[in-house]
Amino acid sequence: MIVGLGNVGRQYRNTRHNIGFMVAEELAQRFNIKFRRNLWLRAKIARFFSPEGKKEVLIICPSTYINLSGKSIRRAKDKFSLPLENLLVICDDVNLPFGKLRLRPKGGDGGHKGLLSLIKELEDDNFNRLRIGVGKSEDKSLEQYVLEEFSPSEQKELGKIIEKAEDIVLSWVEQGVDKTMNRFN
């Protein structure tokens, strides 16, 4: 299960905090699949088979605000009887420079309230996460910065960053976290 974290609503669509949604949506486009709303899960969900055709993959974007996404993901994990090692969460990270991608098999929340929500709801931090660096601002509050749209110079680089994130996700699906970390980190 691949989870893109972000905030719902047009005003948040192209913000730094929504890069998880952006990667999930581009991945769905790559496989020409559509999301469907699931009211019980409080999420939109899409399914596809991995490029090698061996694994069914779910892409989930919670329809809650990012700070409450854990409830949606816990429901999905339980509904599909998914072990935590089969969960990959994609999110922004202000502690990484813009464009830096880092895959990890587990870890803390790093100050990310969406990850904190997942850790609390799952009662475990043993799930994979792909953090995408969005940098940070010296002039603005953290909340103001992550809820801002990418700068024009960042937007020029965004397509390449999202494409690389998609490649990491697909490698994780096919080859697992260790081989993917060795290849991309």
HELIX and SHEET records of a PDB file:
HELIX    1   1 ARG A   10  TYR A   12  5                                   3    
HELIX    2   2 ARG A   16  ASN A   18  5                                   3    
HELIX    3   3 ILE A   19  ARG A   30  1                                  12    
HELIX    4   4 ILE A   66  LEU A   68  5                                   3    
HELIX    5   5 SER A   69  LYS A   79  1                                  11    
HELIX    6   6 LEU A   84  ASN A   86  5                                   3    
HELIX    7   7 LYS A  113  LEU A  122  1                                  10    
HELIX    8   8 LEU A  142  VAL A  146  1                                   5    
HELIX    9   9 PRO A  152  PHE A  184  1                                  33    
SHEET    1   A 7 ARG A  36  ASN A  38  0                                        
SHEET    2   A 7 ALA A  43  PHE A  49 -1                                        
SHEET    3   A 7 GLU A  56  PRO A  62 -1                                        
SHEET    4   A 7 ILE A   2  GLY A   4  1                                        
SHEET    5   A 7 LEU A  88  ASP A  93  1                                        
SHEET    6   A 7 ASN A 128  GLY A 133  1                                        
SHEET    7   A 7 LEU A 101  ARG A 104 -1                                        
END                                                                             
